[in-house]
Amino acid sequence: MKVQNITDIEAFFKAVDECKGRVELVTGEGDRLNLKSKLSQYVSMANIFSNGEIPELEIIAYEKEDTDRLIGFMINGE
């Protein structure tokens, strides 16, 4: 799924942490970072904010309930 306009990165990572299965960020080069890893979260945060804007991100969640949770976060911020 494509996500954009993440204004509360801490709440976003909290939603990712609450997911049951694997959640990955697909980089522009096609690499996949495990967003449940704190190290990957810090790396992705540094890349996201490196140019002062939040680009569109591609996120892959492997469990339907995790996809629903992340969509709910994007819609409702929870």
Backbone hydrogen bonds, N-H to C=O, Kabsch-Sander energy under -0.5 kcal/mol:
donor,donor_aa,acceptor,acceptor_aa,energy
3,V,57,L,-3.1
7,T,5,N,-0.8
9,I,7,T,-0.6
12,F,8,D,-2.0
13,F,9,I,-2.5
14,K,10,E,-1.9
15,A,11,A,-2.2
16,V,12,F,-2.1
17,D,13,F,-2.7
18,E,14,K,-1.5
19,C,16,V,-1.4
24,E,60,I,-2.9
25,L,33,L,-2.5
26,V,24,E,-0.5
26,V,58,E,-2.9
27,T,25,L,-0.6
27,T,31,D,-3.0
30,G,27,T,-1.9
33,L,25,L,-2.8
33,L,31,D,-0.5
35,L,23,V,-2.7
35,L,33,L,-0.8
36,K,23,V,-0.6
37,S,34,N,-1.5
41,Q,37,S,-2.1
42,Y,38,K,-2.3
43,V,39,L,-2.4
44,S,40,S,-2.9
45,M,41,Q,-2.4
46,A,42,Y,-2.2
47,N,43,V,-2.2
48,I,44,S,-2.9
49,F,45,M,-2.3
50,S,47,N,-0.7
52,G,49,F,-1.0
57,L,3,V,-3.3
58,E,26,V,-0.7
59,I,1,M,-3.2
59,I,57,L,-0.6
60,I,24,E,-2.7
61,A,59,I,-0.5
62,Y,22,R,-1.8
67,T,63,E,-2.2
68,D,64,K,-2.7
69,R,65,E,-2.1
70,L,66,D,-2.5
71,I,67,T,-2.6
72,G,68,D,-2.5
73,F,69,R,-2.1
74,M,70,L,-2.3
75,I,71,I,-2.2
76,N,72,G,-3.2
77,G,72,G,-0.6
77,G,73,F,-2.2
78,E,72,G,-0.7
